[in-house]
Each structure stands twice: as structure tokens, then as C-alpha cells.
Amino acid sequence: MKRFLTFSVVVLSLFLYTCNSKTERIHRHILKANEYIHLSNYEAALKELDKCEQIDKDNPMASYLRGNIYATHKQYEQAIEMYDIAIELDEYFVDAYINRGRSWFYLGNKDKRCEDFLKAESLGATNLKDDTKFCK
């Protein structure tokens, strides 16, 4: 009986170790993508985001990080499209509003910029005083 229990514990441990939940796998790919972004390895980051979206195509963080990659490359229209998706999937995604507002700023659209910064502020962002002072 003792052997059976020991064997069962080992099998259960291996099962739990190898069995990853969908959320854990998504989280792992998001973390890897974020690491690659910080290392300026955008191609690897995009591959991780692709893996994330294969698991869950409606992940707002994946769209947000894609937007950040586009914004880094000064492709602001594409960045805005990605932030739009992130916000559509999570209407309370404060950082997506902030970065979309910054992208609007670089495109010269003050009204949309202010709209996004004020929305982020209404959701609790506290670091936008300089960005919103010209909006009110």
C-alpha cells in the first residue's frame, strides 16, 4: 500500500507539473514577449505574442504589447489599431488608453489624445497631469 501511495504521489506530481492551465501558458508567453521587448528583440516578442493568441485570440495584453511594438517603430496608426483591440477586449485597460493617447499625440490629433488621457485619468491613472493640463 505504501508503494502505491508513493507511486500515486509521484504520478500526480508529474501530472500537475506538466499540466499547465490555459491562463498559465498565456501568462508565460506574455512574460517572455515583454522580456524580448525590453531587450529590443521585437521579432522574438511577436512570435511569443503569436503563441499567446493561438491559445486565446482575445487576449487584451497581447494586442497592447503589439501596439507598443508598433509605437516603438513609429508606426502609430498600427499601434492605435492594436490599442483599439485591447480596449475593446478590456474597457478598463488604463495603459492602453494612455499609449493610444500618446500615439494620437504623435499623429497630431489633440482631441483624440485628450479623450484618451482623460479616460485613463477617470479610470484611476494618476501620472497624467502634464498630459491633461491642456485638455481641460
C-alpha distance (Angstrom), angle and dihedral (degrees) to the residues before:
residue distance angle dihedral
M1 . . .
K2 3.80 . .
R3 3.81 90.1 .
F4 3.77 91.3 50.6
L5 3.81 91.8 51.5
T6 3.79 91.6 47.6
F7 3.80 90.6 48.6
S8 3.82 91.0 47.1
V9 3.79 91.8 51.0
V10 3.81 91.1 50.1
V11 3.81 92.6 48.1
L12 3.80 91.9 46.4
S13 3.81 91.0 48.3
L14 3.80 91.5 50.7
F15 3.78 90.8 47.2
L16 3.79 92.8 50.5
Y17 3.80 90.9 45.2
T18 3.80 94.5 51.9
C19 3.79 97.1 36.0
N20 3.78 108.7 85.5
S21 3.73 122.8 -176.1
K22 3.76 120.0 -126.2
T23 3.81 90.1 -111.3
E24 3.81 92.5 52.1
R25 3.81 92.2 50.5
I26 3.80 91.8 48.5
H27 3.79 90.6 47.8
R28 3.81 91.1 50.2
H29 3.83 92.2 52.3
I30 3.81 92.2 46.2
L31 3.81 90.8 51.3
K32 3.80 91.9 48.6
A33 3.80 91.3 47.4
N34 3.78 90.6 50.4
E35 3.82 90.9 49.9
Y36 3.81 90.4 51.3
I37 3.80 91.0 48.9
H38 3.80 90.3 53.8
L39 3.81 88.3 50.6
S40 3.84 90.0 49.2
N41 3.81 89.7 -118.7
Y42 3.78 94.6 135.9
E43 3.79 96.3 164.4
A44 3.80 91.4 58.3
A45 3.81 90.3 44.3
L46 3.81 90.9 53.9
K47 3.81 90.5 50.5
E48 3.81 89.9 53.8
L49 3.80 90.2 48.6
D50 3.81 89.3 50.3
K51 3.82 88.9 54.3
C52 3.78 90.0 48.7
E53 3.78 91.9 51.2
Q54 3.81 91.1 48.5
I55 3.79 86.5 61.9
D56 3.81 95.3 41.3
K57 3.80 119.9 3.1
D58 3.80 90.6 -168.9
N59 3.79 98.7 63.1
P60 3.81 110.6 134.2
M61 3.81 94.3 -160.6
A62 3.80 91.9 57.8
S63 3.81 90.7 53.4
Y64 3.80 90.7 45.1
L65 3.80 92.7 52.5
R66 3.81 90.7 47.2
G67 3.80 86.9 53.3
N68 3.79 89.9 52.1
I69 3.80 90.7 52.3
Y70 3.80 91.3 50.8
A71 3.81 91.2 47.0
T72 3.80 90.8 50.5
H73 3.79 87.6 56.6
K74 3.82 91.3 47.1
Q75 3.81 91.4 -113.0
Y76 3.78 91.9 136.5
E77 3.81 98.9 165.0
Q78 3.80 90.5 56.2
A79 3.80 90.4 43.8
I80 3.81 90.2 54.0
E81 3.81 90.3 50.8
M82 3.80 89.9 54.5
Y83 3.80 93.0 45.9
D84 3.82 88.5 49.1
I85 3.81 89.0 56.7
A86 3.80 92.6 46.5
I87 3.81 90.8 50.9
E88 3.79 92.2 45.4
L89 3.81 88.5 54.9
D90 3.82 93.7 43.0
E91 3.79 115.9 19.7
Y92 3.83 90.3 -170.2
F93 3.82 95.8 56.8
V94 3.81 97.2 127.8
D95 3.80 97.0 -177.6
A96 3.80 91.1 52.6
Y97 3.81 89.6 56.2
I98 3.81 90.8 47.7
N99 3.80 94.9 49.2
R100 3.79 92.6 42.8
G101 3.81 87.3 52.1
R102 3.79 90.2 52.0
S103 3.79 90.3 49.7
W104 3.81 89.6 51.5
F105 3.81 87.6 50.5
Y106 3.81 91.6 55.5
L107 3.81 89.5 48.7
G108 3.81 89.9 51.3
N109 3.80 97.9 -115.3
K110 3.81 103.5 138.1
D111 3.81 95.7 174.5
K112 3.81 95.4 54.9
R113 3.81 90.2 40.6
C114 3.80 91.1 55.1
E115 3.78 92.2 43.8
D116 3.80 91.2 56.3
F117 3.81 95.5 42.8
L118 3.80 92.1 48.8
K119 3.82 90.4 47.8
A120 3.80 90.4 51.0
E121 3.78 89.7 48.7
S122 3.81 90.9 50.7
L123 3.81 88.1 53.0
G124 3.78 91.2 55.3
A125 3.80 107.1 -86.1
T126 3.79 107.3 150.3
N127 3.79 102.4 -179.0
L128 3.80 99.1 71.7
K129 3.81 103.1 87.1
D130 3.82 93.1 114.9
D131 3.80 91.5 44.3
T132 3.80 96.7 49.1
K133 3.80 101.3 38.1
F134 3.83 90.8 90.5
C135 3.80 92.7 45.1
K136 3.78 101.7 65.4
